[in-house]
């Protein structure tokens, strides 16, 4: 018979509220225990059965009565338990022998694992040595390749130096020829500049002469124009003088005629 009090971990005077708290706590602990699925489900069924029994007062009274009768039955069965002691001892002896056999088999397995591990380490060491030999060969090949590249660079450097020397010689020749050509060009340019300056000076002198002649002609025209203006002004003054003289003569005649009429 299931001991519901022991299952929930409570005393015989437990109340429904305490039973509920104990039940929920046992469920949380069981979820975190990490037991196999079948064992966890069996534990949950036992906890649920104990909670349902102890949380209901009527079921709890019935269970207490049944538990008392079960205790009396257990006392009766205690005597028979001693008779089964020798059988249990025999079973334990068999288990002990099995345990010793398991121990020796386990040791044999461990030795085999150790041998396999040593073999694996030896294989790995051989692979490492082989890889090291390949790496050494690669390094030597790299050194030879580097030496070949160094020789090639030296030959290329010598070729570049020869090419530079030849190009420098050609440059010096071409520069000398260019300097001579520039000197001739400068001389021709200076000659053309002198010719241009002479032409420009002659043109400037001719232009100044033309301007001077034009200024003389303009002065002559100005003087002639002034003379014509003066003649025109003199003629206008003479005409005004005659006009004034005629006007005064007419006015004098009119005054004389009025005077005669008055007498």
C-alpha positions in Angstrom: 0.0 0.0 0.0 1.3 3.4 -0.9 2.4 5.6 2.0 0.8 8.9 0.9 2.3 10.9 3.8 5.8 9.7 2.9 5.1 10.4 -0.8 4.2 14.1 -0.2 6.6 14.4 2.8 3.9 15.6 5.3 2.7 14.5 8.7 -0.6 12.7 9.6 -2.3 16.0 10.7 -1.8 17.6 7.2 -4.5 20.0 6.0 -5.7 20.2 2.3 -3.8 23.6 1.9 -0.5 22.1 3.1 -1.1 19.0 1.0 -1.5 21.2 -2.1 1.7 23.2 -1.3 3.6 20.0 -0.8 2.2 18.5 -4.0 3.1 21.5 -6.2 6.6 21.6 -4.7 7.2 17.9 -5.4 6.0 18.3 -9.0 8.5 21.2 -9.6 11.3 19.2 -8.0 10.4 16.2 -10.2 10.4 18.3 -13.4 14.0 19.4 -12.6 15.3 16.0 -11.6 15.8 14.8 -15.2 14.4 11.3 -14.7 13.5 9.0 -17.6 10.1 9.6 -19.0 8.6 6.3 -17.6 10.0 6.9 -14.2 8.9 10.5 -14.1 5.3 9.6 -15.1 5.2 6.9 -12.4 6.3 9.4 -9.8 3.7 12.0 -11.0 0.9 9.3 -10.7 2.0 8.5 -7.2 2.1 12.2 -6.2 -1.3 12.8 -7.8 -2.8 9.8 -6.0 -1.4 10.9 -2.6 -2.6 14.5 -3.1 -6.1 13.4 -4.2 -6.3 11.2 -1.1 -5.0 13.6 1.5 -6.7 16.8 0.2 -10.1 15.2 0.6 -11.1 14.8 4.3 -13.4 11.8 3.6 -10.8 10.0 1.5 -8.2 10.8 4.1 -10.3 9.2 6.9 -10.8 6.1 4.8 -7.1 6.0 4.0 -6.1 6.3 7.6 -8.3 3.3 8.6 -6.9 1.3 5.7 -3.3 2.3 6.7 -3.9 1.0 10.3 -5.1 -2.4 9.0 -2.1 -2.5 6.6 0.2 -1.9 9.5 -1.2 -4.9 11.3 -0.8 -7.0 8.2 2.9 -5.9 7.9 3.6 -7.0 11.5 2.2 -10.4 10.6 4.3 -10.5 7.5 7.5 -9.5 9.5 7.9 -13.1 10.8 7.8 -14.4 7.3 10.3 -11.8 6.2 13.0 -13.5 8.4 12.5 -16.7 6.5 13.2 -14.9 3.3 16.5 -13.5 4.6 18.6 -16.4 3.4 17.1 -16.1 0.0 18.0 -12.4 -0.1 21.6 -13.3 1.0 21.8 -15.8 -1.8 20.6 -13.1 -4.3 23.2 -10.6 -2.9 25.9 -13.2 -3.4 24.9 -13.6 -7.0 24.9 -9.9 -7.4 28.3 -9.6 -5.8 29.7 -12.2 -8.2 28.1 -10.3 -11.1 29.6 -7.1 -9.9 33.1 -8.6 -9.7 32.7 -10.0 -13.2 31.5 -6.6 -14.4 34.5 -5.0 -12.7 37.0 -7.2 -14.5 35.2 -6.8 -17.9 35.2 -3.1 -17.3 38.9 -3.1 -16.6 39.5 -5.1 -19.8 37.5 -2.6 -21.7 39.4 0.2 -20.2 42.7 -1.4 -21.2 41.4 -1.9 -24.7 40.4 1.8 -24.8 43.9 2.7 -23.5 45.5 0.6 -26.2 43.3 2.2 -28.9 44.1 5.6 -27.6 47.9 4.9 -27.6 47.5 3.6 -31.2 45.6 6.8 -32.1 48.3 9.0 -30.6 51.0 7.0 -32.5 49.0 7.5 -35.7 48.6 11.2 -35.0 52.4 11.4 -34.2 53.2 9.7 -37.6 50.8 12.0 -39.4 52.5 15.0 -37.7 55.9 13.8 -38.6 54.8 13.3 -42.2 53.3 16.7 -42.2 56.5 18.2 -40.8 58.5 16.4 -43.5 56.2 17.8 -46.1 56.4 21.3 -44.6 60.2 21.0 -44.6 60.1 20.1 -48.3 57.8 22.9 -48.9 60.1 25.3 -47.1 63.2 24.1 -49.1 61.2 24.4 -52.3 60.2 27.9 -51.3 63.8 28.8 -50.5 64.9 27.5 -54.0 62.0 29.5 -55.6 63.0 32.6 -53.6 66.7 32.2 -54.7 65.5 31.8 -58.3 63.4 34.9 -58.0 66.4 36.8 -56.4 68.6 35.8 -59.3 65.9 36.8 -61.8 65.6 40.2 -60.0 69.3 40.7 -60.1 69.4 40.0 -63.9 66.4 42.3 -64.4 68.2 45.0 -62.3 71.3 44.7 -64.4 69.2 44.8 -67.6 67.4 47.9 -66.3 70.7 49.6 -65.4 72.1 48.9 -68.9 68.9 50.1 -70.4 69.0 53.2 -68.2 72.6 53.9 -69.2 71.7 53.6 -72.9 68.7 55.8 -72.5 70.7 58.3 -70.5 73.3 58.4 -73.4 70.5 58.9 -75.9 69.0 61.5 -73.8 72.2 63.4 -73.5 72.6 63.3 -77.3 69.1 64.4 -77.9 69.4 67.1 -75.3 72.5 68.5 -76.9 70.7 68.5 -80.3 67.7 70.1 -78.7 69.9 72.8 -77.1 71.5 73.5 -80.4 68.1 73.6 -82.1 66.8 76.0 -79.4 69.9 78.2 -79.8 69.2 78.4 -83.6 65.5 79.0 -82.8 66.3 81.8 -80.4 68.7 83.4 -82.9 66.0 83.2 -85.6 63.4 84.5 -83.2 65.6 87.4 -82.2 66.3 88.2 -85.9 62.6 88.1 -86.6 61.9 90.2 -83.5 64.4 92.8 -84.8 62.8 92.8 -88.2 59.4 93.1 -86.6 60.6 96.0 -84.4 62.1 97.8 -87.5 58.8 97.3 -89.4 56.8 98.4 -86.4 59.0 101.5 -86.0 58.7 102.4 -89.7 55.0 101.9 -89.5 54.8 104.0 -86.3 56.8 106.8 -87.9 54.6 106.7 -91.0 51.6 106.7 -88.9 52.9 109.6 -86.9 53.7 111.5 -90.1 50.2 110.8 -91.4 48.7 112.0 -88.1 50.9 115.1 -88.2 49.9 115.8 -91.8 46.3 115.2 -90.9 46.6 117.6 -87.9 48.1 120.3 -90.2 45.3 119.8 -92.7 42.8 120.0 -89.8 44.4 123.2 -88.5 44.2 124.6 -92.0 40.6 123.7 -92.3 39.9 125.1 -88.9 41.6 128.4 -89.7 39.7 128.6 -93.0 36.5 127.9 -91.2 37.3 130.5 -88.6 38.0 133.0 -91.4 34.6 132.2 -93.0 32.9 132.5 -89.7 34.5 135.9 -89.1 33.6 137.1 -92.6 30.0 135.9 -92.0 29.9 137.6 -88.6 31.3 140.8 -90.1 28.6 140.7 -92.8 25.9 140.1 -90.3 27.2 143.0 -88.2 27.3 145.3 -91.3 23.8 144.2 -92.2 22.5 144.9 -88.6 24.2 148.4 -88.8 22.5 149.2 -92.1 19.2 147.8 -90.7 19.5 150.0 -87.6 20.5 153.0 -89.8 17.5 152.5 -92.0 15.2 152.0 -89.0 16.4 155.2 -87.4 16.0 157.0 -90.7 12.4 155.8 -91.0 11.6 156.7 -87.4 13.2 160.2 -88.0 11.1 160.7 -91.1 7.9 159.6 -89.3 8.7 162.0 -86.5 9.3 164.8 -88.9 6.1 164.1 -90.7 4.1 164.2 -87.4 5.8 167.4 -86.5 4.8 169.0 -89.8 1.2 167.8 -89.4 1.1 169.4 -85.9 2.1 172.8 -87.2 
